[in-house]
Amino acid sequence: MSTRVVLATHNPHKVEEFRSIVAAVRPDLEVVGYDGPEPVEDGVTFAENALIKARAAASETGLPALADDSGIRVDVLGGSPGVFSAYWAGHAKDATANLTLLLDQLSDISDPHRTAQFVSTIALVVPGGAEHVVEGVWPGRLALAASGSGGFGYDPIFVPDGSDRSVGEWSAAEKNAESHRARAFAALVPLLADL
């Protein structure tokens, strides 16, 4: 018998990615999508925003809730876009515009200084129970131009350490095994034992 947990996002890409990651580690855990109201994400850290979303979904559904807040931190930009990754080019949440703006901002920065990290912070909120927050960090660098059609968001310009290909050129299985979300979820697994 499977245990149900709601994933507090309206992003279908994240739902599919989480389902793949979870299935490989906890096949008895059924990740269901969330269609309730979206809370205002007014936190200034990934952890604050993940907790806001998980608390709202747990309250709305009565199920244990997972929420991911994630983005890309660019060292030469002092860690930006960070929590503003989805809105880097404005409130339209236009992934292509975000990627284009970031590449433009780094156009004069040479490769040794293009280091970056994808960060995923996952909150687990159990209704009437515990709250946990874990983080996964995936270090790499930003390419000079986008490549590949896989993944979403900043994937086509992010080249993980140890690779010579952008995540946009990786298969979904490769990404789900190595990504910041996979790393955060690995830290979360022991906390899911009581569900």
Secondary structure, DSSP 8 states (H G I E B T S, - for coil): --EEEEE----HHHHHHHHHHHHHH-TTEEEEE--S-------SSHHHHHHHHHHHHHHHHSS-EEEEEEEEEEGGGTT-BGGGGGGTT-TT--HHHHHHHHHHHTTT--GGG-EEEEEEEEEEE-TTS-EEEEEEEEEEEE-SS---S-SSTTGGGEEETT-SS-GGGS-HHHHHHHSHHHHHHHHHGGGGTT-
